[in-house]
Structures are given as structure tokens and as C-alpha cells.
Amino acid sequence: METFSRFLYQFLKQFFSGAITIVKGIATGIEQTFNFKSYQEIINTYKNDLSVPEWILVVISILCIVIFVGLIITLIYLLFRKYTKIRKKAIDQEELLEEVASLNKQVETLMKEKENIMAMKVSQLGLKPGESSEVDIQEEDENIDDSDIRFSKLHEIDLQFENYQQIDYENSFSLPELCDNFRNFAASKLKLYYKPEMIRVFISGLASTKLIILQGISGTGKTSLAYAWGKFMKHDSCVASVQPSWRDRTDMFGYFNEFTKKFNETEMLKEMYTAGYVDEVYTVILDEMNLSRVEYYFAEMLSILEMPNRDEWIIELVPNSWKTDPKYITGGKIKVPSNMWYIGTINNDDSTFAVTDKVYDRAMPIDINDKSVPFEPIDTEAQGINFSYLDILFKNAINNNPISQETLDKIEQMDNYVIQHFRIAFGNRIVSHMKKFVPVYVACGGDEIAGVDYFIAKKILRKFEQLNMSYIRDEIDPYIQFLNTTFGKNKMNECIEYLLRLKKMS
């Protein structure tokens, strides 16, 4: 042990001596660095031998040393300050965790007290804990605490429609009569004047898709048309003013607040839920819909509304279900009502986003650029319309007025021409929409070629704007000649006017 003791003494002496030397060296270095008396003595030694330029260099040298020392001190200060902040944040987090732990313990205590109280109530009824009775269930249903209801607005709708009976309006009008009635109502009651062609296009658009896009210059009555349609149906359209901040579907439907345990319902969600109760036509106006990117907040709806089976039009609002959820919220999901249309208005200017092909292909764009021309309307009242009746009118029109084979052959020729000269092709979705739009347009009193003309101009030729104008400029005149030859002289007026306007812009 004596040998080990000497070894340990020498070993530790070596370590601590080195450590002490380091500390002494640092202290000596600091003392030597800030020994201003030594600096003064050096200057006094050389001051008589220094010339004026050398004195300038001496001053510069002193300033450099002062700046260097100042930077070191600043760096040490910043490091210390940062450490202090980090330490303070860590302390705050520890205090917060301790507070959360304390609150959790209080919650556990309160839950135990609640269980004890419930056990006492059960024992007073002569039951054992865990048993239940029909009386208990009835009392529980009758005395639901508002804090257990997360869809408060939808719950109110359930109460409002608790004893609701479907209304049969005994509709008997035809599609031409519907167009005339709507046009006369808008003019006589709202002083809004539209051409018969515009009303035909609007009604045909409703038959072909659930999303209508009204576009054009400001002040031409885009929002007014959708507004008038709601008034005519005796259900004011729900106006959802799109904001630049809209990024996902929660801006349309709302979201579940984890803190309050409530779902923040929007007016659009209320309208959708109400529409699920009735057999009537409902409308949502997405005003200025391209103030934000449509494919962001409306992406899920675009996909859902494309599904052929309406039973699959389902949106998940919350990931779970509560027993107090509204009647038509099943498993946290709501069914998108088939009796509701979405009408968006857009302005194409520097303050808005361009609407992408993904949106246009799934919607029916309608241009409103003409100034309203007043006329003497027939005084017409608003009328209640059953969605089931309007849906049957649309289906009968599609079945009874299919696009003729001759016109389909001409459309195929045009498709081949556009592919060859412009490298643009029709999609199956567009053809499917056309086979709904054109028959209803004809049933509303329009001409088949005129319906095809309007549809192609708004759904297909619009894609030309994405092409290089200088590249297609020389192809426009031959294409116009092809349209006149294939469909008849000036039969495709909408397409020709659009192409000439495109050529002028290039």
C-alpha cells in the first residue's frame, strides 16, 4: 500500500499542478494584457525616436488593439446573455411542466370525486355501480349538457327540423318555362336584366356540373346572377367571401378547437347541413374565389363532386364520433348534399390568382362581359322548386336530346385538328360534361351547334391562352376556316370571336 500511496500522490500532484498552472497562466495572461503601466513604459522608451508618420502608425496600432479587445469583451457578453436566455427558457419550461403536472393531479382528484358522487346517486336508486336503467338513459338525453355538444349550430338545426315534413311544390314547369320564369323574376323583382342565351347557359351549366364559375369584368352582374337564383328558389344563396388567407378546407367548413372542445362551424357548413334535410335547391356563392388558390381550399370538393356515385360524397369533419353529434354527422363525417350547387365569381386582375386547368376542367365557366339591356318583363314571383323534380328534368333532357352523331363526328374532326396543330386534346371529363350541357341547352330552347360552340369556346379554346401566342398566331386563321367549313359559315360564333380576340392580343 505504501508504494500505491506514493504513486497516487505523484499522479494527483501531476494533474492538479497542471490545472493550477493553467489557471495561473490565464490569470497571468489577463494581468499582462491589461497592464497599462507596461504599455506606458514602452511608449516612453520609444517616443523620442518616433517620427510623425511612425506616431500615426502607433496610434493606429493602439486603436486596433483596443478594437480587438472590445470585440472579445462583446463576444463574451453575447455568449453570456445567450446562455442566460437559454437557462431562463429551460427554467420556465420546468415551471410550466410542474404546473401541468399539478393541474393533472387536480383533474384526477376531481374525477375521483365525480365518480364517488355518481356512485352515491346510483346507490340511492337501488342499483349497483355499472348497472343502468331506461330512466337513467331518458334523463341523460333530456338533460344533455351544452358542454357535451361540439356542433352547437348544427344541433340547433336538428331541433328546428325535428318534426319537419318534406314539402311537395307540385312543380309542372318545363325547362324553357324555368328559363323564362327566372329571367322575368330577376328583371321584375330585382331589376337585373339578362339575355335569354345567358339564362340557358346558366341552367345548362347547373345540369352538367356542381361548380359554376362566373367570370368577366367587374360590375357586369356575376354575383347578382347567383344571388338572383337563390332569391328565385326562395332560399337566399349562402355567400362565402373568399379571403387571401384561405389555404385549406377548414376555411370553408370550420375546424375542431382542441382547447374549447367545440367545432367552429361556418355558414357554409350550416347551409350544407340544412340542405341535407330538404328536397329543395340550395346555392353557395364563393365570392372572389380566386383571391386565394382555388385548388388549395376547394381541392377535396373538386375530387368528391367528380364521383359518379353520390353516396360517396363524404367529407370527414372530425376523426371520431360523440353520442351528442348531430343527426346527419355519422362517424365524424358529413354527406355533401346533391341538391347544392357552388357558384364562384372571379376577376382576372393583378390582385388575384390564375385559375388552373384542374379547376376549369371540373367546372362550367360562364363569361359575363355584356352590359345589361333593360326590357319589359312579365311580373313573376319566386317559386319553390323540388330538387328531385329539377333533377328529373335534367336527366330527361339528357336522355331525350343526345348530341347527334353528325355533330359528334364533327367534334371528333375538330379534336384531331386541334391535336395536330395546337397539341391540345379533349379529356374524357370534358366530353362527359359536354354530353350533359348541350342536351339541356337544347331542351331550354337553344340550338345544338350553338351549345357546342359555347361549350368548346369556354372549356377547350381557353387552353390556348397557355400557348405561345407567336407560335399559334399563323394557325388561327386556318382554324377559323376549318370551323366555318365543318360546322357551317359563322355557326361557331363564340369560338371565332374568341380566336380573333386571341389573335389581336398576340
C-alpha positions as semicolon CSV with decimal commas, in nm:
position;residue;x (nm);y (nm);z (nm)
1;M;0,000;0,000;0,000
2;E;0,294;0,233;0,067
3;T;0,402;0,207;-0,295
4;F;0,048;0,277;-0,418
5;S;0,022;0,579;-0,187
6;R;0,339;0,729;-0,335
7;F;0,207;0,655;-0,685
8;L;-0,129;0,819;-0,612
9;Y;0,039;1,126;-0,459
10;Q;0,269;1,175;-0,760
11;F;-0,018;1,107;-1,005
12;L;-0,261;1,355;-0,848
13;K;0,018;1,609;-0,794
14;Q;0,095;1,597;-1,167
15;F;-0,275;1,654;-1,257
16;F;-0,351;1,934;-1,010
17;S;-0,018;2,106;-1,075
18;G;-0,104;2,125;-1,443
19;A;-0,454;2,256;-1,366
20;I;-0,316;2,519;-1,128
21;T;-0,058;2,620;-1,391
22;I;-0,340;2,667;-1,646
23;V;-0,535;2,889;-1,409
24;K;-0,219;3,086;-1,317
25;G;-0,135;3,118;-1,686
26;I;-0,479;3,258;-1,766
27;A;-0,460;3,499;-1,473
28;T;-0,106;3,599;-1,573
29;G;-0,217;3,649;-1,934
30;I;-0,509;3,870;-1,833
31;E;-0,286;4,067;-1,596
32;Q;-0,023;4,112;-1,866
33;T;-0,284;4,206;-2,131
34;F;-0,434;4,482;-1,918
35;N;-0,105;4,607;-1,765
36;F;-0,141;4,963;-1,887
37;K;0,173;5,071;-1,694
38;S;0,387;4,844;-1,914
39;Y;0,228;4,989;-2,226
40;Q;0,312;5,338;-2,098
41;E;0,674;5,243;-2,030
42;I;0,714;5,100;-2,384
43;I;0,574;5,418;-2,535
44;N;0,807;5,634;-2,317
45;T;1,105;5,428;-2,429
46;Y;1,045;5,493;-2,800
47;K;0,866;5,826;-2,807
48;N;1,175;6,039;-2,870
49;D;1,287;5,824;-3,165
50;L;0,950;5,808;-3,347
51;S;0,883;6,027;-3,650
52;V;0,542;6,180;-3,729
53;P;0,439;5,902;-3,973
54;E;0,551;5,642;-3,717
55;W;0,342;5,813;-3,449
56;I;0,040;5,778;-3,682
57;L;0,112;5,406;-3,710
58;V;0,148;5,387;-3,330
59;V;-0,198;5,540;-3,285
60;I;-0,343;5,300;-3,542
61;S;-0,181;5,004;-3,363
62;I;-0,327;5,114;-3,030
63;L;-0,674;5,154;-3,187
64;C;-0,654;4,806;-3,343
65;I;-0,566;4,652;-3,007
66;V;-0,849;4,842;-2,836
67;I;-1,098;4,728;-3,105
68;F;-0,977;4,369;-3,079
69;V;-1,015;4,368;-2,701
70;G;-1,358;4,532;-2,736
71;L;-1,470;4,259;-2,976
72;I;-1,357;3,988;-2,736
73;I;-1,545;4,152;-2,447
74;T;-1,857;4,193;-2,668
75;L;-1,841;3,829;-2,773
76;I;-1,812;3,714;-2,410
77;Y;-2,109;3,937;-2,320
78;L;-2,326;3,799;-2,602
79;L;-2,240;3,441;-2,513
80;F;-2,328;3,507;-2,150
81;R;-2,653;3,675;-2,249
82;K;-2,749;3,387;-2,477
83;Y;-2,672;3,136;-2,204
84;T;-2,886;3,338;-1,962
85;K;-3,181;3,334;-2,205
86;I;-3,149;2,962;-2,268
87;R;-3,127;2,896;-1,897
88;K;-3,430;3,117;-1,828
89;K;-3,629;2,934;-2,100
90;A;-3,534;2,599;-1,952
91;I;-3,643;2,718;-1,606
92;D;-3,974;2,847;-1,748
93;Q;-4,035;2,512;-1,920
94;E;-3,963;2,327;-1,598
95;E;-4,205;2,552;-1,410
96;L;-4,469;2,502;-1,683
97;L;-4,427;2,124;-1,670
98;E;-4,458;2,133;-1,293
99;E;-4,776;2,342;-1,324
100;V;-4,921;2,100;-1,585
101;A;-4,838;1,807;-1,358
102;S;-5,011;1,985;-1,070
103;L;-5,321;2,051;-1,282
104;N;-5,328;1,687;-1,393
105;K;-5,326;1,579;-1,030
106;Q;-5,614;1,819;-0,957
107;V;-5,808;1,677;-1,255
108;E;-5,752;1,323;-1,127
109;T;-5,876;1,428;-0,785
110;L;-6,188;1,592;-0,933
111;M;-6,259;1,285;-1,147
112;K;-6,240;1,062;-0,841
113;E;-6,478;1,294;-0,657
114;K;-6,716;1,288;-0,956
115;E;-6,707;0,907;-0,962
116;N;-6,781;0,894;-0,591
117;I;-7,077;1,129;-0,632
118;M;-7,212;0,924;-0,924
119;A;-7,172;0,607;-0,721
120;M;-7,373;0,765;-0,437
121;K;-7,652;0,863;-0,681
122;V;-7,661;0,512;-0,827
123;S;-7,680;0,355;-0,481
124;Q;-7,972;0,583;-0,394
125;L;-8,162;0,440;-0,691
126;G;-8,107;0,091;-0,561
127;L;-7,867;-0,007;-0,838
128;K;-7,517;-0,136;-0,827
129;P;-7,239;0,066;-0,990
130;G;-7,208;-0,028;-1,357
131;E;-7,582;-0,103;-1,396
132;S;-7,818;0,130;-1,581
133;S;-8,188;0,177;-1,633
134;E;-8,412;0,316;-1,904
135;V;-8,499;0,600;-1,671
136;D;-8,133;0,698;-1,644
137;I;-8,094;0,700;-2,023
138;Q;-8,405;0,911;-2,076
139;E;-8,299;1,162;-1,810
140;E;-7,950;1,175;-1,961
141;D;-8,091;1,250;-2,308
142;E;-8,324;1,517;-2,173
143;N;-8,052;1,686;-1,972
144;I;-7,761;1,694;-2,213
145;D;-7,509;1,948;-2,101
146;D;-7,422;2,211;-2,361
147;S;-7,057;2,140;-2,292
148;D;-7,107;1,792;-2,443
149;I;-7,230;1,936;-2,776
150;R;-6,947;2,025;-3,011
151;F;-7,163;2,110;-3,317
152;S;-7,386;2,367;-3,148
153;K;-7,520;2,532;-3,466
154;L;-7,594;2,201;-3,636
155;H;-7,763;2,080;-3,315
156;E;-7,996;2,380;-3,340
157;I;-8,081;2,281;-3,698
158;D;-8,170;1,929;-3,574
159;L;-8,409;2,083;-3,321
160;Q;-8,557;2,313;-3,587
161;F;-8,625;2,024;-3,827
162;E;-8,726;1,772;-3,560
163;N;-9,084;1,743;-3,688
164;Y;-9,017;1,860;-4,044
165;Q;-9,225;1,719;-4,329
166;Q;-9,094;1,737;-4,685
167;I;-9,275;1,997;-4,898
168;D;-9,408;1,891;-5,236
169;Y;-9,435;2,203;-5,454
170;E;-9,616;2,005;-5,724
171;N;-9,390;2,150;-5,991
172;S;-9,503;2,109;-6,351
173;F;-9,290;2,359;-6,545
174;S;-9,063;2,269;-6,836
175;L;-8,703;2,382;-6,882
176;P;-8,795;2,661;-7,128
177;E;-9,055;2,783;-6,878
178;L;-8,797;2,768;-6,600
179;C;-8,562;2,988;-6,804
180;D;-8,836;3,239;-6,885
181;N;-8,963;3,250;-6,526
182;F;-8,616;3,305;-6,383
183;R;-8,533;3,577;-6,636
184;N;-8,862;3,760;-6,576
185;F;-8,830;3,726;-6,199
186;A;-8,478;3,876;-6,199
187;A;-8,595;4,168;-6,413
188;S;-8,931;4,239;-6,246
189;K;-8,832;4,188;-5,882
190;L;-8,459;4,264;-5,874
191;K;-8,410;4,491;-6,177
192;L;-8,144;4,253;-6,308
193;Y;-8,158;4,202;-6,683
194;Y;-8,009;3,903;-6,865
195;K;-8,028;3,780;-7,223
196;P;-8,219;3,454;-7,284
197;E;-7,892;3,292;-7,403
198;M;-7,725;3,371;-7,071
199;I;-8,005;3,205;-6,873
200;R;-7,993;2,897;-7,098
201;V;-7,618;2,867;-7,047
202;F;-7,657;2,908;-6,670
203;I;-7,928;2,641;-6,638
204;S;-7,735;2,405;-6,867
205;G;-7,424;2,459;-6,658
206;L;-7,616;2,355;-6,346
207;A;-7,710;2,031;-6,525
208;S;-7,351;1,949;-6,627
209;T;-7,161;2,015;-6,301
210;K;-7,200;2,126;-5,940
211;L;-6,939;2,403;-5,978
212;I;-7,015;2,709;-6,189
213;I;-6,755;2,983;-6,246
214;L;-6,889;3,326;-6,341
215;Q;-6,610;3,537;-6,483
216;G;-6,576;3,871;-6,652
217;I;-6,505;4,237;-6,593
218;S;-6,614;4,395;-6,268
219;G;-6,969;4,530;-6,245
220;T;-7,134;4,307;-6,507
221;G;-7,353;4,120;-6,257
222;K;-7,164;3,799;-6,182
223;T;-7,254;3,783;-5,815
224;S;-7,600;3,924;-5,890
225;L;-7,685;3,629;-6,114
226;A;-7,610;3,377;-5,839
227;Y;-7,788;3,600;-5,586
228;A;-8,098;3,620;-5,809
229;W;-8,102;3,241;-5,849
230;G;-8,117;3,198;-5,472
231;K;-8,398;3,451;-5,444
232;F;-8,589;3,278;-5,724
233;M;-8,558;2,943;-5,540
234;K;-8,689;3,105;-5,217
235;H;-8,359;3,020;-5,048
236;D;-8,112;3,306;-5,028
237;S;-7,773;3,194;-5,153
238;C;-7,513;3,149;-4,882
239;V;-7,233;3,396;-4,960
240;A;-6,884;3,279;-4,863
241;S;-6,643;3,567;-4,927
242;V;-6,310;3,406;-5,008
243;Q;-6,012;3,561;-4,829
244;P;-5,646;3,568;-4,945
245;S;-5,558;3,370;-4,631
246;W;-5,766;3,065;-4,730
247;R;-5,533;2,767;-4,755
248;D;-5,740;2,454;-4,687
249;R;-6,094;2,324;-4,643
250;T;-6,121;2,441;-4,280
251;D;-6,180;2,793;-4,414
252;M;-6,500;2,664;-4,578
253;F;-6,630;2,412;-4,326
254;G;-6,469;2,513;-3,996
255;Y;-6,243;2,325;-3,756
256;F;-6,243;2,149;-3,421
257;N;-6,093;2,359;-3,141
258;E;-5,895;2,125;-2,915
259;F;-5,892;2,380;-2,634
260;T;-6,267;2,451;-2,615
261;K;-6,368;2,104;-2,748
262;K;-6,608;2,280;-2,984
263;F;-6,630;2,272;-3,364
264;N;-6,621;2,620;-3,514
265;E;-6,895;2,587;-3,776
266;T;-6,911;2,816;-4,079
267;E;-7,223;2,943;-4,251
268;M;-7,137;2,721;-4,547
269;L;-7,136;2,412;-4,325
270;K;-7,472;2,514;-4,178
271;E;-7,614;2,557;-4,528
272;M;-7,484;2,215;-4,635
273;Y;-7,632;2,050;-4,328
274;T;-7,969;2,222;-4,376
275;A;-7,976;2,115;-4,742
276;G;-7,944;1,755;-4,628
277;Y;-8,285;1,781;-4,462
278;V;-8,489;1,915;-4,755
279;D;-8,576;1,836;-5,116
280;E;-8,507;2,189;-5,240
281;V;-8,233;2,369;-5,432
282;Y;-7,952;2,537;-5,235
283;T;-7,668;2,756;-5,356
284;V;-7,334;2,865;-5,212
285;I;-7,162;3,168;-5,367
286;L;-6,782;3,163;-5,347
287;D;-6,735;3,534;-5,400
288;E;-6,399;3,640;-5,548
289;M;-6,298;3,275;-5,535
290;N;-5,952;3,333;-5,686
291;L;-5,835;3,577;-5,419
292;S;-5,672;3,259;-5,290
293;R;-5,569;2,950;-5,485
294;V;-5,889;2,756;-5,554
295;E;-5,707;2,422;-5,570
296;Y;-5,592;2,475;-5,210
297;Y;-5,915;2,521;-5,019
298;F;-6,152;2,353;-5,269
299;A;-5,932;2,056;-5,367
300;E;-6,127;1,793;-5,173
301;M;-6,461;1,916;-5,304
302;L;-6,331;1,907;-5,662
303;S;-6,249;1,539;-5,620
304;I;-6,569;1,448;-5,434
305;L;-6,806;1,615;-5,680
306;E;-6,648;1,417;-5,965
307;M;-6,753;1,084;-5,814
308;P;-7,044;0,932;-6,011
309;N;-7,198;0,773;-5,701
310;R;-7,349;1,046;-5,484
311;D;-7,342;0,816;-5,182
312;E;-6,963;0,854;-5,189
313;W;-6,979;1,232;-5,149
314;I;-6,846;1,220;-4,794
315;I;-6,629;1,471;-4,604
316;E;-6,462;1,392;-4,273
317;L;-6,504;1,683;-4,032
318;V;-6,358;1,517;-3,721
319;P;-6,176;1,185;-3,676
320;N;-6,417;1,044;-3,416
321;S;-6,782;1,049;-3,312
322;W;-6,963;1,167;-2,999
323;K;-7,305;1,047;-2,895
324;T;-7,422;1,411;-2,895
325;D;-7,319;1,471;-3,257
326;P;-7,591;1,597;-3,496
327;K;-7,825;1,353;-3,665
328;Y;-7,654;1,360;-4,005
329;I;-7,295;1,362;-3,877
330;T;-7,204;0,994;-3,879
331;G;-6,865;0,884;-3,754
332;G;-6,748;1,245;-3,770
333;K;-6,840;1,260;-4,142
334;I;-7,099;1,460;-4,332
335;K;-7,252;1,377;-4,670
336;V;-7,223;1,650;-4,932
337;P;-7,584;1,723;-5,037
338;S;-7,661;1,660;-5,402
339;N;-7,916;1,944;-5,402
340;M;-7,649;2,212;-5,351
341;W;-7,452;2,399;-5,618
342;Y;-7,135;2,604;-5,575
343;I;-7,113;2,921;-5,783
344;G;-6,781;3,101;-5,785
345;T;-6,716;3,451;-5,916
346;I;-6,372;3,554;-6,037
347;N;-6,199;3,869;-6,158
348;N;-5,881;3,833;-6,359
349;D;-5,651;4,110;-6,240
350;D;-5,319;4,158;-6,060
351;S;-5,475;4,105;-5,716
352;T;-5,595;3,751;-5,791
353;F;-5,452;3,409;-5,875
354;A;-5,496;3,242;-6,212
355;V;-5,748;2,959;-6,204
356;T;-5,576;2,634;-6,307
357;D;-5,689;2,372;-6,558
358;K;-5,765;2,135;-6,270
359;V;-6,043;2,370;-6,160
360;Y;-6,168;2,475;-6,504
361;D;-6,193;2,114;-6,625
362;R;-6,426;2,029;-6,337
363;A;-6,635;2,346;-6,358
364;M;-6,852;2,523;-6,614
365;P;-6,706;2,869;-6,682
366;I;-6,955;3,133;-6,794
367;D;-6,837;3,472;-6,923
368;I;-7,044;3,775;-6,826
369;N;-6,898;4,072;-7,012
370;D;-7,203;4,227;-7,177
371;K;-7,385;4,524;-7,031
372;S;-7,741;4,451;-6,922
373;V;-8,011;4,571;-7,160
374;P;-8,341;4,652;-6,982
375;F;-8,665;4,506;-7,117
376;E;-9,031;4,493;-7,013
377;P;-9,062;4,171;-6,808
378;I;-9,368;3,976;-6,705
379;D;-9,419;4,021;-6,333
380;T;-9,308;3,685;-6,190
381;E;-9,294;3,564;-5,832
382;A;-9,031;3,342;-5,675
383;Q;-9,123;2,976;-5,678
384;G;-9,043;2,679;-5,462
385;I;-8,874;2,406;-5,661
386;N;-8,816;2,048;-5,554
387;F;-8,464;1,931;-5,631
388;S;-8,595;1,586;-5,723
389;Y;-8,818;1,741;-5,990
390;L;-8,538;1,959;-6,133
391;D;-8,303;1,660;-6,133
392;I;-8,559;1,457;-6,332
393;L;-8,593;1,744;-6,583
394;F;-8,216;1,743;-6,634
395;K;-8,197;1,364;-6,672
396;N;-8,490;1,357;-6,917
397;A;-8,332;1,637;-7,122
398;I;-8,002;1,448;-7,140
399;N;-8,176;1,125;-7,244
400;N;-8,417;1,286;-7,493
401;N;-8,176;1,529;-7,660
402;P;-7,844;1,350;-7,702
403;I;-7,586;1,516;-7,926
404;S;-7,645;1,392;-8,280
405;Q;-7,396;1,151;-8,435
406;E;-7,326;1,402;-8,712
407;T;-7,226;1,666;-8,456
408;L;-7,018;1,415;-8,261
409;D;-6,831;1,328;-8,582
410;K;-6,762;1,698;-8,639
411;I;-6,640;1,736;-8,282
412;E;-6,404;1,442;-8,335
413;Q;-6,269;1,604;-8,652
414;M;-6,211;1,925;-8,460
415;D;-6,040;1,730;-8,182
416;N;-5,799;1,577;-8,434
417;Y;-5,735;1,919;-8,589
418;V;-5,658;2,080;-8,252
419;I;-5,425;1,795;-8,157
420;Q;-5,237;1,821;-8,487
421;H;-5,200;2,200;-8,498
422;F;-5,210;2,308;-8,133
423;R;-5,104;1,997;-7,939
424;I;-5,417;2,016;-7,720
425;A;-5,665;1,731;-7,672
426;F;-6,010;1,694;-7,514
427;G;-6,025;1,497;-7,192
428;N;-6,293;1,237;-7,113
429;R;-6,420;1,461;-6,835
430;I;-6,478;1,748;-7,078
431;V;-6,662;1,524;-7,324
432;S;-6,878;1,391;-7,041
433;H;-6,969;1,746;-6,935
434;M;-7,048;1,837;-7,296
435;K;-7,289;1,544;-7,327
436;K;-7,483;1,688;-7,034
437;F;-7,453;2,058;-7,115
438;V;-7,557;2,053;-7,482
439;P;-7,875;1,837;-7,445
440;V;-8,003;2,056;-7,161
441;Y;-7,913;2,368;-7,361
442;V;-8,127;2,231;-7,646
443;A;-8,409;2,141;-7,404
444;C;-8,402;2,501;-7,277
445;G;-8,475;2,624;-7,629
446;G;-8,126;2,658;-7,772
447;D;-7,964;2,522;-8,087
448;E;-7,736;2,218;-8,069
449;I;-7,447;2,376;-8,261
450;A;-7,479;2,695;-8,054
451;G;-7,448;2,487;-7,736
452;V;-7,144;2,305;-7,872
453;D;-6,997;2,638;-7,981
454;Y;-7,031;2,794;-7,637
455;F;-6,901;2,488;-7,456
456;I;-6,593;2,450;-7,677
457;A;-6,511;2,821;-7,656
458;K;-6,520;2,828;-7,276
459;K;-6,387;2,482;-7,191
460;I;-6,139;2,399;-7,467
461;L;-6,020;2,707;-7,656
462;R;-5,948;2,873;-7,322
463;K;-5,645;2,642;-7,302
464;F;-5,492;2,831;-7,598
465;E;-5,400;3,113;-7,357
466;Q;-5,129;2,886;-7,216
467;L;-4,963;2,851;-7,555
468;N;-4,701;3,075;-7,714
469;M;-4,902;3,342;-7,895
470;S;-4,637;3,398;-8,159
471;Y;-4,634;3,023;-8,227
472;I;-5,009;2,985;-8,283
473;R;-5,081;3,324;-8,444
474;D;-5,044;3,191;-8,800
475;E;-5,261;2,888;-8,714
476;I;-5,565;3,090;-8,605
477;D;-5,698;3,192;-8,948
478;P;-5,678;2,836;-9,089
479;Y;-5,856;2,710;-8,777
480;I;-6,137;2,964;-8,822
481;Q;-6,171;2,849;-9,184
482;F;-6,187;2,487;-9,062
483;L;-6,470;2,573;-8,818
484;N;-6,670;2,750;-9,089
485;T;-6,621;2,460;-9,329
486;T;-6,701;2,185;-9,079
487;F;-6,987;2,336;-8,875
488;G;-7,124;2,591;-9,123
489;K;-7,049;2,955;-9,200
490;N;-7,050;3,162;-8,879
491;K;-7,217;2,881;-8,684
492;M;-6,932;2,878;-8,429
493;N;-6,951;3,248;-8,344
494;E;-6,829;3,215;-7,983
495;C;-6,522;3,021;-8,091
496;I;-6,444;3,257;-8,380
497;E;-6,483;3,570;-8,167
498;Y;-6,255;3,422;-7,905
499;L;-5,991;3,325;-8,162
500;L;-5,995;3,672;-8,322
501;R;-5,959;3,834;-7,981
502;L;-5,671;3,599;-7,904
503;K;-5,505;3,687;-8,235
504;K;-5,543;4,058;-8,164
505;M;-5,382;4,014;-7,821
506;S;-5,083;3,836;-7,973
